[in-house]
Amino acid sequence: MPGTSFYSAVKTVKRKEYSNHCEMAVKKALEALDGVEKAEVSHVTGTAVYHGQSRSRS
């Protein structure tokens, strides 16, 4: 879009417990979101990190 700027975003979400099944479900759900390019989810560390681009709110 002309005049629209984008910025790179990295977000981390922590949760006490993820199972193997949760890990795959959360990764799939995050990667289905508009603007999310990649998601890394770990049931061992209880984290979900997702990378993407967002439009600036100007």
N, C-alpha and C positions, 0 to 999 in steps of 0.2 A: 504494500500500500504506500503510495507517495505520502511523504510527510510523517509517516509512522516510524518511530524508532523502536528497536528491540534491544533487550539487554539479556545477558546470559545469567542464568540462575542455578544455584545448587542448593538444595534443601535436604536436611537430615531429619528423620522422624525416628524417635526412640520408643520402644515398647518393651515391657518386661519379658514377654515370651512370644516367640514365633515357632510354629512347628514347621516341618519340611513342607507340608501342604500349604500352610499360611504363606510361607516364603514365596512359593510359586504364584499363588493367587494375588498377593500384594504386588509382586513384580508385574504381572500381567495387567492388573488394574491401573497401576501407575503409568505404564507404557501406553495404555489406551487413552490417557488424558491428552487433550490438545496442548501442544507445546512441550510435552515431555519427550526428550530424545532417547534417554537411557535411564534405567533404574537398576540399582544394586541393592539387594535385600539379603540380610543374613539372619538366620534363626539362631546362630551361635552368639552374635553380639546384640541381637534384638534391635537392629537398625535397618532403616530403609533410606537410601540416599538416591535422589533423583535429580537429573540434569536436564536442562532445557532452556528455552528462550521465552521471555514474556514481553508483551508490548508495554512500553512506558505509558504511564497514565498522565499525559500532558494535555 
